[in-house]
Amino acid sequence: MEELLPFASKIGTNYAATSEEAEKITALLAGPISKLKQLQVDILRVKAHYDGLVEQQLALSREIEAHQALIAPIRRIPIDILQEIFLHCLPTKHNAVISSTECPILLTRICSGWRHIALNTPMLWSSIHVPVPICSIHDRHSPSPSSLPAPIRRSPELEVAMSIAKRQATAIREWLGRSGECVLAISIYDEDYRTPEEIYTVILDALVSFRQRWGALRCETPAWSIMRIAAIPASELPCLHTINFSGSSAYGARIGGVLEQEQEQEGVTRWVDSGILRAPRLHAITYNNITEDFTSFPLRREQLTSIILNGIGWNVTETISITHIAALLADCPLLRRCDLDIAPILHPHSQQDNSKSAAPQPKPIVLLHLTHFSIKAGRSNLAALFDALDAPALVQLEVLANYIVAASLHALLRRTADTMRSLTLDPQVFSRDDFFICLEICTDLMKLKLRRNYYRPQQTWPPPAGDLNDPSEAGEWHTRTPKVQLDDAFLRDVFMPASDAGAVLVPRLTTFECHTLNTFSDTGVLNALRARSAAVTREGSVALLSYALISFGRPQKEPMAHALKELAELGVKCVPFYTAPFPQRKHAATDGVGELSPVAVPWSVPIL
């Protein structure tokens, strides 16, 4: 390139060559251009040789890999072990979904061999989740389509939903048909509870045909939609062991738009008359928003291991007392878990005028296998229930009630102190002394939750001096000030000893959660957690408080990121939740700027 050196200093500048220089540069470039063409020819020749070598490499690699696949360990795994691996691919927190991106359908799309194995593994197809197609053509508060005298008007949305439902029904029959003789786990989900009855009919027709093998059934659907399931005779449900109607919902005392007193005339199945509750192997029941007397349900109480009843409310609580509930529990000797959510009576002074008579003391409730017990109540007095309960294996207790007789709760905690590991209370229904006595009793407590009873009103009536079940003894409602102050001093008393020589109140506590209003300061929380961590290293009998979740009813006031990182290095995970601050309006110079329109000037002199 030496021949181009005379003009090298001009390269990269804005210099414009003269006509004579342009001719000279053209002549000088003739040689380099010829050499460049020769190099391009050589590159193409070398590239062709390279491409040939790459093609030979790929062909040889494919041949080697094909032969190595013949001796791959995965191909020599016995079919039964491969089936076991497939079963571990199924979801563990929910039933299998009908999706090509999820197991088990995904397993059928790997290769023909896996497809054959998957299709012939009945357990893979023994669970299914069915979302009901969305078709909100009815008003949310309108009656059920079954109670409408006129036929439902067809609509494009309904036609589309019906088409989806029919395809789902076909998939359900094919899916469950592969399950052989396995016991089935089925869940049905309705997003907005306004799906017409004929959509449910198509889906239920497919599911009900396999009712002989139903094992666990979960319905997150409106109450009227599952009345057909409720009416299935017990003799046709020989394998059913768990039912979960967690989505069942009725407005007031209505079931599917039919008043309870009209059910006899309309022929609507009531739960007290249902066959599904009489299933011979049924041992676990979950039900939401009960509008009937659940104590009269025809359950096989002697074999029940789990009872979860949420929203026992409105007309039901006017006739059901804690004595009735105690009688139900006393008949369930195998019970392992019991959750009861008793809504408050809307009109507490409207009960029958027999409340002055002393409530009968319930018989002893001996539940040797009960490990989890939760009760949420409004007006109900739980003292009689606590006094009668004998649960020597109780591990987790949750008590959220407006009125708690502390002595009865203390007695229950003393009977279960050796096994109690988790306790959930609403501290603002206790006096400070009564609350801390609860902690002093549970010396082996590992988890403490403070949660507000959502049935506790801002204004309520005081516990009467006489019978707590008698609202006439209650007097006028008044504002009640909580006795336990959830402040920094409260945290210190829970986490740390009162003095250097004192003992830690709950030495084995590893988890603390506060979901109720408090006046904890950011610094107070951090200091309490640091002091607790220091006590762990100082005293070998004190466990590390490894998890603390605190909900603040205020915006964050102090920086916490560095302190939280410091605690994490000590093994403490602190999760604070703050109320978002009120957003301030930010003004910009472009606020209100829009497209300009011609403006007429009034009282102007016309231009001539």
Secondary structure as UniProt FT lines:
FT   HELIX           2..10
FT   TURN            11..12
FT   HELIX           19..70
FT   HELIX           73..76
FT   HELIX           79..88
FT   TURN            100..101
FT   TURN            103..104
FT   HELIX           105..109
FT   HELIX           112..119
FT   HELIX           122..125
FT   STRAND          127..131
FT   TURN            140..141
FT   HELIX           145..147
FT   HELIX           156..177
FT   TURN            178..181
FT   STRAND          184..189
FT   HELIX           197..208
FT   TURN            209..210
FT   HELIX           211..213
FT   STRAND          214..220
FT   HELIX           223..226
FT   HELIX           227..230
FT   HELIX           234..236
FT   STRAND          242..245
FT   TURN            246..247
FT   TURN            252..253
FT   STRAND          254..255
FT   TURN            256..257
FT   STRAND          258..259
FT   HELIX           260..262
FT   HELIX           263..266
FT   HELIX           271..273
FT   HELIX           276..278
FT   TURN            280..281
FT   STRAND          284..288
FT   HELIX           294..296
FT   HELIX           301..303
FT   STRAND          306..312
FT   TURN            314..319
FT   HELIX           322..330
FT   TURN            333..334
FT   STRAND          337..342
FT   HELIX           348..350
FT   TURN            353..356
FT   STRAND          365..366
FT   TURN            368..369
FT   STRAND          372..377
FT   HELIX           383..388
FT   STRAND          389..390
FT   TURN            392..393
FT   STRAND          396..401
FT   HELIX           406..416
FT   TURN            417..419
FT   STRAND          422..425
FT   HELIX           427..429
FT   HELIX           432..441
FT   TURN            443..444
FT   STRAND          447..450
FT   TURN            454..455
FT   STRAND          459..460
FT   TURN            468..469
FT   HELIX           471..473
FT   STRAND          478..479
FT   HELIX           488..495
FT   TURN            500..501
FT   TURN            507..508
FT   STRAND          511..514
FT   HELIX           522..538
FT   TURN            540..541
FT   STRAND          547..551
FT   HELIX           561..569
FT   TURN            570..571
FT   STRAND          573..577
FT   TURN            589..592
FT   TURN            602..603
//
